[in-house]
Structure formats: C-alpha cells, structure tokens
C-alpha cells in the first residue's frame, strides 16, 4: 500500500471520523488491515520513562547555587500558597478537600 494512502486512511479516521468498515469500503481493502494501519500509526501514549527523559533533556540544570536556592524558595512558596488555598476552600465549603492517606477507592 502506498504511503499517501496510509496517510489518507489515518487522516480520514482521525479527522473525518470514518469507521474501519467505511474506510475499508472507500479504499478497497479489508477492515482488519485498516485497523492494523490505524493502530500502527496511531499516536500511542508515551511511557513515563520517555516523558522523564524528555523533561531532563529539555531543562538543563543551572550551576549557580544562588539560582537553585531562589528556585527552591519559589517552589516552597508555591506549595505553601496551595496549602493556604486548600485551607480557605475547605473552610468555605465545609468539606475537607485534601486526600486522606490510606483510604481505599470507592467502587
């Protein structure tokens, strides 16, 4: 199958919303083949380690200790602000918004 047909199949599926059956009729191929094409070329979710690697590559760490101290201070202030906002929201709404450790998920 030609590359432009593969691209057209994927485009029609993603953008046009055509089903595998409709794509198979349109391009004259078996619908299982359409499924294989779409799934092989479909954007698969990235694994966690791939994301971590990308972040590490994108953000070089600064060498300046003063800059690191400043960033740490800002991060701590942000966390403190978020905690403060949760406290205010909890008081106004009358419910605890924080996750309790050790609780089980409801079914």
C-alpha positions in Angstrom: 0.0 0.0 0.0 1.3 3.5 -0.9 2.3 5.8 1.9 -0.1 8.5 0.8 -3.0 6.0 1.1 -1.9 5.1 4.6 -1.8 8.8 5.5 -5.2 9.3 3.9 -6.6 6.4 5.9 -5.3 7.7 9.1 -6.5 11.3 8.3 -10.0 10.0 7.4 -10.2 8.0 10.6 -8.9 10.7 13.0 -10.3 13.9 11.4 -13.2 12.5 9.4 -14.4 10.1 12.0 -14.9 7.3 9.5 -15.2 3.8 10.9 -12.9 0.9 9.9 -15.7 -0.6 7.8 -16.3 2.7 5.9 -12.6 3.1 5.3 -12.3 -0.4 4.0 -15.0 0.2 1.5 -13.6 3.6 0.5 -10.0 2.3 -0.1 -11.0 -1.3 -1.2 -9.1 -3.2 1.5 -10.0 -5.5 4.3 -11.2 -3.8 7.5 -8.7 -5.7 9.6 -5.9 -4.2 7.5 -7.4 -0.8 8.1 -7.4 -1.5 11.8 -3.8 -2.6 11.7 -2.8 0.6 9.8 -4.6 2.9 12.1 -3.3 1.2 15.3 0.3 1.0 14.0 0.4 4.7 13.0 -1.8 6.0 15.8 -0.1 8.2 18.4 0.4 5.8 21.3 0.7 7.3 24.8 4.2 7.8 25.9 5.6 5.7 28.7 6.6 7.5 31.9 10.3 7.0 31.5 10.1 8.5 28.0 8.5 11.6 29.4 11.0 11.9 32.2 13.9 11.6 29.6 12.3 14.4 27.5 12.0 16.7 30.5 15.6 16.0 31.6 16.8 16.8 28.1 14.7 20.0 27.8 15.6 21.5 31.1 19.3 21.9 31.8 20.0 22.3 35.5 21.7 25.6 36.5 25.1 25.5 38.0 24.6 28.6 40.2 23.8 27.7 43.8 22.1 31.1 44.4 19.8 30.4 41.4 19.0 27.0 42.8 18.2 28.4 46.2 15.9 31.0 44.6 14.0 28.3 42.7 13.7 26.1 45.8 12.3 29.1 47.7 9.8 29.8 45.0 8.7 26.2 44.9 8.2 26.1 48.6 6.2 29.4 48.5 4.0 27.9 45.8 3.3 24.8 47.9 2.6 27.0 50.9 0.2 29.0 48.8 -1.6 25.9 47.5 -2.0 24.6 51.1 -3.4 28.0 52.2 -5.9 28.0 49.3 -7.0 24.5 50.3 -7.5 25.6 53.9 -9.6 28.5 52.8 -11.6 26.4 50.4 -12.2 23.7 53.0 -13.5 26.3 55.5 -15.8 28.0 52.9 -17.2 24.7 51.5 -17.3 22.9 54.9 -15.6 19.8 53.5 -12.0 18.5 53.6 -10.5 18.8 50.1 -7.2 17.0 50.9 -6.7 13.4 50.1 -6.6 11.2 53.2 -3.7 8.7 53.1 -4.6 5.1 53.3 -8.1 5.4 52.1 -9.4 2.9 49.6 -11.0 3.8 46.2 -14.8 3.6 46.1 -16.2 1.0 43.7 
